[in-house]
Amino acid sequence: MSSRNKTLRKSHTDVSGVKIDYSVNEGLQKLLETEANSAYRKPWHRLERGLRVNRLRIFCQDMKERRGLKENEYTNLFNLLIKALDKKGLNSKTEVIYDPLTERITEIKHLVMHQNAEGDVLFQLVEKRNAVTFRKRQSSPVQQAQQQEQPQSQ
């Protein structure tokens, strides 16, 4: 077998001839720890998807403890929120009230909780409807002249 196809691992040496092991580099370890600790301190719309999923899971756990939800209700709530996240329904900072200091979701705006006849809790995300507004048309000078003549002729 030729040495051409082999992958060689090069060991890094310092100028003094000392080998450097990056797995015990304290500066690098501190940098990684500070980045990991500050990852959830960003606003909601700046968090990566994986971090958002983690925060949604914690929100569902909190709801389970506060409301006394059953395991299947917890699962249904989590699946509903993940589907909404995938459909970009929970991406804006107005949809999800997130506190970066406590690193927790305090409220999801359009989340509604129902209880059916059997006593099971059902969750639903109510779609927001944009209000329809009408803008008054600007009339042309010809139409303005006609409107001014109409009251006089009556």
N, C-alpha and C positions, 0 to 999 in steps of 0.2 A: 504494500500500500504506500502510496506516495505521500509526502508531508504537505503536498499542495492542497489537499482537501480537508485537512485538519484545522479546526479552530483553535487558535492559541490564546490563552489568557495571559495578558501582560500584567505583571505586577508593577504598580507605581512606586517609584522610590523618590524620596525627597533629595534635595541637593546634597544633604549630609550622608545619603546612602541608607536612610531609615525607611523601611517599608511603611506605606500609609494604608490603614484599613478604614475605609469609609463607613463601615457599619458601626464603628465606635466614635465617629466624629461628633463631638459634643455640640459644636456650633450648628451643624446640620440637624441634629436631633432637636435642639432648642427651636430652630426655625420651623421644623415640621410641627412641633407641639403648639407653637403660637398660632400657626395657620389653622391647625385643627380646632383650637379653642375659639378662634375668631370667625370660623366658617358660618355659624348660625347667627352672628351679630349683624348681618346685613339685612336690609329691608326685604320683605317677602318677594317682590318682583325681581330681586337680584340673586335669590338663592337658586342653586342648580336643582334639577329635577329630583335627584336622589335625596338631597337634603329636604326638599319639600315633602317627599313621600314619608321620610322619617318624622317630620313635624306633624303630618296628617295622622300618622299612626299614633303618635303621642296624644294628639287631640282626641282621637277615637277612644283611647285608653282612659283619658280623663272623663269623657262622656259616659263611658261604661261604669266607672266608679261613682260619678256624681248621680247619674240617673238610674243606676242599678240595672243596666242592660244585660240581656242574655248574650251568650256567645254568638248565636246566629244573628242577632240584631247588630252586634258590634261588627261582625263580618260584612253584613249588608251595608252598614254605614261606611266602612272603609272602602268597599268595592265601589260604592256610589261616588265617593270623593275621588278615588283614583281615576274612574272613568271621566269625571268632570275635569280633572287635571289634564288627562290625555286629550280631551276635546278643547283644551285651552279655556275652560270656563272658570278656572281658579288662578289664572295667571296675573291678573291685575291686583294692585294694592288696594283697590276699592272693594273687591270681592272678598278678600280675606284680611281680617284685622289681625296683624301679627306684631307682637311686641319683641323687638330685637334685644331689649335688656334682659327680659326673662326667658327669651328664646322659645316662646310658646305662642300658639294661635289662641287668641281670645274669642274670636267670633268669625263665623262664616256667614256672610250677609244673607244669602237666599236659601239657607238650609232651614227646612220646616220639618217638625216632628209631629206625627199623627199616631193615635192609638186606635187600633181596630177593635171589633166586638170581642175577640178572643183575648184581648189585653196585650197583644204584641205591638211593639213600637215600630212604626214605619218611618223612614226618612225620605225626603224629597227635596230636590233643588228646584225651586220655582224660577222659571225663566223670567228674566226682567223684560219688560216691554217698554220700548222707547215711546215716549209720548209723541203724538202727532201734533205738530204745530203748523199753523197756516200763516204764510207771509202775505201781507197785503201787497197787491200788485201796484206798481207805479203806473199810473195812466199816462198815455201820450198827450201832448199838447192839444191834439184834435179832440180827444175824449174829454179833456178838461173843459174845453170850450163848449162842447155839447152839454156837459153836466151843468154848466153855468147858465146856458140858455133854457134848459128844461124848467127850472123853477120860475123863470120869468114868463114863459108861455102859459103856464097853468093858471 
